[in-house]
Amino acid sequence: MKNLFRKLHEASWRGPGKRRVGDGLVCGGRLIWLPGLLFVLVLYACKVTTPYRQPSGVAGNGLYRDSATGDTTTIANIPWRQLFSDTLLQHLIQEGIDNNLDLKIAVARIRGAEANFRQSKAAFFPSLAANADASLQKTPGFPSTQTYEAYLSSSWQVDIWGKLRSARRAQLAALLQSDAYKRDVQTQLVSNIAVNYYALLAYDQQLKITLATVQNRKEDVETTKALKESDVLTGAAVMQSQANLYSAEVTLPDIRQNIRQTENNISLLLGRNPGPIARDSLDKEQAPADLRTGLPVQLLANRPDVQEAEFQLRYYSALTNVARTYFYPALTITAQGGLSSGNLSHFFDASSFFGNIVGGLTQPIFNNGLNKQRLEVAKSQEQEFLLTFQKSLLTAGQEVSNALTDYQSATEKITIRTKEIHFLQKSVEFTKELMKYNANTNYTDVLTSEQNYLSAQLNGIDDRLQQLQAVVTLYASLGGGWR
């Protein structure tokens, strides 16, 4: 900096016939030192700010547990209409995208960020203001004086050290961050609608099976009463049969409550009042068989919340550059031009015209530690959001790994559960037949087999739901849903 100011000082005096006006060097009405000053400052300014560089190695190949594929194909690139073949679900998702309030809030944020970015670009241009003054001065013993002025004033801060450029980059990052946030909201919206839709289908299936079970157990009660009259069963068996009926009936209110609450959840996501939801049946839903995850590095391009975290990092990286520029001198050029006269009748005469231009260079010397504090805060925020960005990638990898495990576990359970349900159904049938013809049969065996059969059926629905929801979670975890 010493060499810089020495060059500036030498450039300020270039021979006789020159005089200082304000803070600028003027000769014949022109600033002769300005081009040389700008050239020297621009050479030095290249070292003040540092360009943003994406952190290296943040998305390693081990981000997905037990997955070492080299295939770049990923379901995240599939549009949601293609992934979800259920037309009723498609209509619900489209309604949510059109009317969801969180999504509208995200769009409003984008408009605010666009306004900030436009202002950051306008900061490169000089300001311009129009002024009009009229004054009357009267001093005892002297004649009164009048002054009338109309002039334009302009001020321009020369972006020597990159303060305005860094501020513009910061606002651009904020704009891109708001767009990534909007896409993240849509990704979560698509996921939440699909997850709740499948849960609703599962509750419908549970209700259907439970109602069928209640009907069967009503028939069992009548059968046990007839067998008691035939002295095949005791009164205790009739009581057990009746209790078995009520144990199934008592679950119906909870299932119906879950259905209504899930319908209300979907209605909220759709931006509508609580009400019924049009839907299909769980039996018709098919989970995709080929779930490709691609490479972990693709999360940087596909997953909006990861992009949002990186744009936050870029924003604070640019603010760190802005904070650095406060340590260096600011060059401001101001100019005025207009008309000034003490007599309105001569206001538009050529002699009333005036103009001036002044260049000022301000170097901070002592500012109560504000510049240092500003830089330290900016650096700490940049470090904070670097760690936040890294954490967002780790979280994304964890979510992908968990979704893959959930899908694989559910698929395995469905295969095994199908066999379990088959044999439990046979067990119920055989035990009931045996009870009719063998007085030594314990009715507890019938109760146990029926309860196990119902439990296996309900668990089978949960397995199916887990598989479908795992597909949705994996899709969202990879960054799908906003296309």
C-alpha angles and dihedrals in degrees: 000000000000091000089047094054091044089056090047090052092049091048090053096067118047107159139307127317095053128115137184120247114188107316097331135082111239131190120174090345094305133108101236098177098053100086093048092045092051092048093054094044094049090054091055095039092069089075098050102072128041124214120242117259123190111243110259125234095015094130105045125178091254093064091102111060116237091357120113102158122149093200113116093201110114133174088227088081092057113100112242092243089061096046095048108053095177104106093205090055090048091055091050093050092049091049089051092051090050098045111018110128096213089056091051089050089053091052090051089053090054091055091052091049090049090055091051091049093050090051092050089056092046090055089076091068126076119262117241128200133177118221134188123184136177121185137179120198122189122182123181111257093016132085116259118259128211128199128190121188136178117173147144121240126197136184129191128185110207109225096226100148098035098256094136093041091052091047089051091050089050092053091046089053089049090051092049089046091055090050091050089049090054091051090047090053090052092048091053091043093055090046095048094048092050094045092050092044092055090045088054091052089049092052089049089053092047090051091049094050094043092051090050089049092051090052091050092049091051087057089047090056091054091046093051091049090053091047090050090054087052090050091242094116133027129238089258089064090054090052091048090050091051092049090048089056093051092047088063096041093052091064093059097080091053092049092049090047090052090051093053094045092050090049088052091050092053091046090056091050089051092051093241137116118274112280146121120316123218110233147157128230131279092238091066096053117101125194117220112256098208110060108173119186101190119204125327091237088066089070086077090063101033110035112076098200091055089050089047090054091050092049088052088054091049090049094055092041088059091047089054088057090049090053091052092056092061089074092064132071119274119223115210126179119199129185138182131189135168146088129313127176141153092219124054092210090063095037095113096043118121089244090064093064118106136171140171139177125200131187117203129190117198121190117189112231108163121008103158091265092296096130093049092046091050092053094047091050091048092050092048091050091049090052091047093055092043087061090043090054092050091048092051090057093048090048090050091051091049092050092049091048093048093048091051090050092048092051094047092046093049092048091052092047093050091057093049095039092055089060092045093052091049094055094041089054089053090047091056092048095047094045093051092049091048091050092057095056104028118063091194093065113115112230088214087074089059092049092048094049092048093049092048091049094052092045091051091050092052091045089051089057090050090051091052091047091049091053094050094044091047089058090052092047092048090049092052093041090057091050101261126145105059096080 
